[in-house]
């Protein structure tokens, strides 16, 4: 397989995995920052609220997707065991994939970017767009590294191509 095709497949895989989380996180991040700034006129408070909002929205979506995928993968188990296993695997998956990236992002990159972005650009909106871009680059470099390195520990939904390549008995067992 040539590298352009492999790169395209990886980009599609990452977009499929991270885009729903990104939409949820961005909505909470920007909405929270706007509300905090509108009510207090504090850039520092807006930066903190943006960081918390991004995390809450993003990880709610990531966790729910992991629970749903893990739950579906254990269709033959009793309901109670499926629920417990799905939640346990989802917690492990989110912690392994996003833990290191979230610590560095939430404690260093995102608050600094949201605080200094408006100062550098002379306005809140342009500064927040810049901050979002800079913080997301740092976050995704770390998250994708964890995803690729520790994939065996993560709850990962199989692509249609992977399902079609497996024997029917293993697909039914999943």
N, C-alpha and C positions, 0 to 999 in steps of 0.2 A: 504494500500500500504506500503510495507516495506521501510525502510529508504534508503537502497542501491539503490532501483529502483527510489525513489524520488530524491536522490542526482544525480543519472545519468541523470534523466530528466532535472533537474535544470542546470547541467553542459552543456548539449546539448542545452538548451534554451539560456544560456548565450553565448555559443560559436556561435550560429547562429546569435545572436544579435550583438555581439562585434567583431567577427573575421574579417568581411569585413572592418570595421572601423580601426581595428588594422593593417591590411595589408597596407591600405592607409596611416595611420599615421606613421608607421615604415618606409615606403619608403621615405616619405618626411623628417622624422627625421634624418635618417642615411645619406641619400643623401645630405641634407642641411648641416649637421655637417661635412661630408667629404669634400664638396666643400669649406665651410668656413675655415676649417683647412688647406686644401691644398693651398688656396690662401693667407692666412694670418699667418699661423702657430701659431694662438692664440687659446689655449684651452678654454679660457673664451668666446671668440666670437663663437667658435664651440658649446659650451654649450647653448648659447642663441639661435643660429640658430636652433639647434636641438629641443629646446623647442618650438619655434615658428613653425617649420616645422611639428612637431608631432601634434600640435593643428590644424593647417590648414588642413592637410591631414585627420586627424581623424574626425573633425567636418564637413568637406565637405561631407564625406561619411555618417555620422550620419544624417545630415540634409537632404540630398537627399533621403535617405531611409525613413525618417519620412514623407517628403512631398509626396513621391510616395505612401506610405501606406495610409496616410490621404486622399489623392486625390482619390484613388481607393475606399475607404470606403464611399464616397459621390457621387456615380455614378448617382443618381437620381437628384442631384442639378444642376442648370445651371453652365456652364463652369466657368464664372467669379467668382461666389460664391465658387465653388470648389477650384479654385486656391487660392483665398484669405483665405478661411478657412484652407486649407491644409498648407499654409505657416505660418499662425498664430499658428496653432496647433503644427507644427514642431518646431517653435521657442520656444514655451512654453515647449514642450517635452524635447528638448535638454538642455534648461536652468535648468529645474527641475532635470533631470537625471544626468547631468554632471557638472552643475555650481559649487557646492561646491567642488567636486573632482578636477575640473580643476583649481580652485583658489589655492588650497593647493598644487597640483602637479606642476603647472607652476611657482608659486612664491617661493616654498621651495624645494620640493623633487627633481624634475627633474634637475633644474640647478645645485644644489649641487651634485647630483649623477653624472652628466656628467662632472662636474669640478673635483671632487675628485676621481672618478672611475679610470681614467688614472694614477693618482698619486699613488693610492693604488696598481694598477696592473702593473705599470711600462711601460705601452704602451697604445696607443690610442684605438686600436681595442678591446682588452680585457677589458679595462676600460669602453668603450662605451657599450659593451655587458652587463657587470655587471650593469652599470647605467640604461640601458633599463629595465633589469629584476627588479631591486629594485624600480624604479619609477613606473613601471606597477603594481607591487603588491600593492603599496600604492594607486594608482589611482583606480584600480578595486575593492579594498575593499570598498572604498567610493562610487564609481559609482553603484556597485551592491546593496549596502545598499539603495541608493536612488531609484533604479529601483524597488526593492522589497517593499519598504515602500510607495512610491508614484505612484505605477503602474496605478492607476485610472486617473492620470493627464497626462499620457504618451501616445504617439502614439505607439501602440504595434500591430504588425502583428499577427493574430491568427494562431496557428499551425493547420495542417491538422486534427489532432485529435479533437481539439476544434470545428472546423467547422463541422465535421461529427457527433458530439454529439448534435448539435443544431437542433431544428426543421427547416424544409426547409423554412418556412415563415420568420424567423429571419435572416437566411443566405442571402436570397434574398433582404431583407430590408437593410442589411449592405452594 
